[in-house]
Amino acid sequence: MSNLSLYNITDKFIEIMDKVQDGEITEEEYNELGQELAVALQNKSIGIIGYIQNKEALIDAVDTQIKRLQELKKAESNSIDKFKQYVKENMEKLGIQKLETEIGKMNIAKCPLSVEIENEDEIPADFKQEVVTTKIDKTAIKNYFKETGEIVPGTRIISDKTSLRIK
């Protein structure tokens, strides 16, 4: 029975329960078969937990590498920006507006207009937009329900969800 899949172990438990209810096996046989299935389930659980822990470790390692690569990308991007600024400053000092080579060209171009805000309070109301956002506080709704037992209109309280926790 040790090579049974989780599905088959579960199926066998149900089958044994049905046989006990129908009187096809004795309580002693039920206890013996149940013990064997419990051992098989225990052994299968070791593999399940190990599999999940390995996958979680892989996800953590991927997250670490993503963070490292994002930091590397940002550093390289900053390096390029600084180098471009250095090249632009030197071209301006030399009075060069444009350079062409066989692999590409560089030129100093005028940037489009931009606006920098120095003091928001001085800006006339005609140039301000009001932005309103509404966020529903689910935690407050849950706490209200726990305290009063009343369901807030427009909500549904869900209490039948389950999850698998592996420690």
N, C-alpha and C positions, 0 to 999 in steps of 0.2 A: 504493500500500500504506500510505500514511501515515494514512489515515482508518480503518484497521482497529481494532476493539475489542481489548482485551487478550485476551479469549477467542479471537477470530479469529486473532490473531497466534500464540498458543500452538497453536491447531489447525493453522495453516499449517506451523509448525515440525514438528509430528508428521507431517503429510501429506508434507512434503519428505523427512523421514527414511525414511518407509515407501517412497517412490518410489525413493530411493537403494538401499535394501535389495532392492527388486524389480527394480532395473536399469532403471527407466523414465526416469531422467535421469542425465546424466553428473556426474562430480565437479565439473567446471567450472560446470555449471548449478546444482548444489547450492551451491557456494561463492557464486555470484552471488545466488541467491535467499535464501540464508542471510544474506548481507550486507545485502540489502534489508530482511529481516525484523528483523535486529539493529538497523538504523537506526530502523525503525518502533517497535520495542520501546523503544529509547532515548528517542525522542520521546514515546511514551506514558508512559514512566516519569517524565518531567519533569512531565507533567500529574498523574500519580498522587501524586507527592511534594508538588507544590504543593497539591493538594486536601487531602491529609492534614494538611499544615502549617497550612493555613487553618482546618480543623476544630479542630485542637489549639489554635490561637490563639483561636478562638471559645470553646472550653471554658475556657481560661485567663481570658479576659475575663469569662465568666459566673461563674467561681469568685471573681474579684476583686469583682464586683458583689454576689454572694451575701454575701461577707465584709463588704463595706461596708454592705449592708442589714441584716445581722445586728447589726453594731455600732450602726447607727442605731436599730434596734428596741430593743436593750438600753438605749441612752441615753434613748430616749423612755419606756421602761418605768420606768427609774430616776427620770426626771423626774416621771412620774405618781405613783409611790410617795412621793416627797418632797413633792409638792404635796398628796396625800391626808393625809400626816402633818401638814403645816402646817395644813390645814383642820380636821382632827380636834383638834389642840391648841388652835386658836382657838375651836372650838365648846365644848370642855371649859372653857376660861377663861371663856366667856360663860354656861356652864351650859345650853347647848342640846344636847339629845339627838337631836332629829329636825327636819329641814327638808323641806318638800314644795313642789314647783313644778309648773308645767304640763308640763315635759319630764322630770321625774323626782324622786326623793327621796333624801335622805342621812340616815343615822342612825348613831349610835355604838352598836356592838353588842359584847357581851362575847365574846371568843374562846374556843374550847374549850380544855380543859386541855392543857398540853404539858409535856414533861420536858426539862430541860437537864442534861447530864452535866457535873459539875464535876471529878470525879476517878474514873476508871474502876476504879482499883485498890481503892477502898473499896466498890464495889458487890458485894453477895453473889452467889455462883455461881448461885443460883436465878434470877437475872435476866439471865443471860448465855447467849447461844447460840453454839455453836461452828460456824463456817462453814468448810468444807473445799472447796477447789477443786483440780482437777488439770489441768495444762496439759502437753500433750505437746510436747517440744522437737524439732521436725522438723529443725532445723539440726544438732543433736547426732546424730540418726539418720543424716542425710546424711553428716556427717563420719565417723561410725563405719563406714558402708558404704565410703566412699572409702579409709579407712585399712586396713580388714580385708577388704573384699570380701564380708562376710557381711550378709545381709538380716535385719534385726530382725524377730522373729515379730510378725505382725499388721500388717506394712507391705508395701508394694509400691514398688519403685524404678522411677521413670518416667524414661526417658532419650531417648524418641523425639519429644518435643514440639519444635516449632519456633515461631519468631515472626518477624515482619517488623520490622526496626529501620530507622528513617529518621533520618538525621543531617543 
